[in-house]
Amino acid sequence: MKCPYCGHDDDHVLDSRPVREGSAIRRRRECLGCGRRFTTFEEIEEKRLMVIKRDGRREPYRREKLLRGMEVACRKRPIAVAVLEKAVDDVESALFNSGEPEVPSTEIGNLIMERLALMDPVAYVRFASVYLQFEDAAQFRDIVENMRKGRRSAT
């Protein structure tokens, strides 16, 4: 850490303490060059994740957008908000643990569909109809049939 007074790059930490509810550390330092004291703050650098949309645009990942889409699909269904938040936590973990700075929106949509399929079939079909851009009733029928087949083979 360079001294803000003399530019010397060697110092001694006199005191460290957590601040901002433990999300940062305040360090009191003394420059070994000029002897003056100064304070620094250390905090975790948040990873920025960009979403690549279908049309090629890129936009920052937003958790609230993901949660809102799931809430719309689950409207008037017996699914607690805590369950939806846990599903979003799981999706976020998968995205951030991949280590990729950019992720296609299709990957996010697929992760959401996997979780909704396990939670509630109606919410799954609602989400799929928008996400997969259904254009006719045959597509609804096909996805419901695929769900039925999956259930029979699982039992």
N, C-alpha and C positions, 0 to 999 in steps of 0.2 A: 504494500500500500504506500503510495507516494504521499509525503507530507504536503499539506496544502500551503504551508508557509515557505519552506525552503526547497521542496522537491526531492529531498532525500528519500530513498526507497527502503529504508530499514527502520522499524519501530518496535516498540514493546507494548503488548496488550496489558493494561492495568486492571481492567474490569470488563466482564461480559455479563449481560443479563438478557433474558427473553423479554420481548415487547410485542405488542399487537396480538395478545392472546397466544403467544408462542409461535407465531408465524414469521417472526424476525428476531434477530439478535442485535442488541446495541453493544458496541465495543468502544471503550475509552482507551485511547492509544497515546503513547508518548514517543515523539520522534527522537531517534538516537543521534541525529545530526544536529538539530538546533535545540532540542530539549522541550519544545512546546507540545502542548496536548491538544488532541482533536478527537472527535467522535465519528464513528462510522456505523452504518447499519448493514446487516447482511440478511438477505431473504432469498427464498427459493424463487428461481426464475420459472415462471409458468410456461409450459410448452404451448406453442401456438399451433393449432391444427386448422388447415384449410380444407374446405370441401369443394370438390370439383363437380359442378352441376352438369346435367345432361347436355346442355348447350355449350359446355366448355368454360363457362364463367367460373371464377373462383371466389369464394366468400368465406369469412371466418366461421368456424364451427360454433354453434350456439345451442347449448343444452336446452334452453327454454323452448326452442323451436321443435326439438325432438320430443320433448314431453308434451307439448301442445298437440302435436300430431297424434300421439298415442291417446291423449285424453279425448280427442274428437272421435277416434275409432271406438273408444270404450264408453262413449256417452250412453247413459241409461243402461249400463251393464253392471253386474255386481262385482266390480273390481275396485279395490281400495287404491287411493292415491299412493299410499306407501308401496304397494306392489308395482305400480307404474314407475315410481322413482327408483326402485330397486332394479327394474329392467333397464332403465336409462343408465344407472350406475354400471351395470354389466356391459352395456354397449360401449359406454365411455372407456371402461377398462380395456376392452378388446381393441378399441381404436388407438388409445394412447400407448398401450403396451406393444402395438405393432411397430412403433418407432418411426413410422412414416410421417413426414410433415404434411402430406396431402393425401386425402382419401376420396374416392369417388362416392357420390351420393348414392349410387346403386348399392355399394357395399353396406352403407348405413341402413338403407331400406331393407336389405336382406336380413341384416341382424335384427331389426325391429320385427320383421315378419316372423322370424324363428321364435321370438319370445311371445308374440301375440298368438301364434298357433298353439302354444302350450297353455296360454292363459284362458283364451276364450275364442271359440270358433267364429262367433258373429263379429267380434272386433277384428279378427284376422281377415275375414272376407271384406269388411268395410275398408280396412287399411289397404288391402291388396287391390280393391277396385279403383282406388285413387292412384296408388303407387304404380300399379301395372297399367294404368290408363285403359280400363275396360271400355269397350265401345258397344258391346251388345250383350244380351242376356246369356248367350251361349258361353261367354267367358265366365260368367258367374257360375253357371251349371258345371263347367269343367273344374273350377277350383273347388267347388263343394264336393264333387265326385272324387277328386284327388284326396281331399281330407277324409272322406269316408273310407276309401281304400287304405289310407295310412292307418286309420284307427283299427280296421279289421286285421291288418297284418301285425299290429302291435299287441293285439289281444290273443 
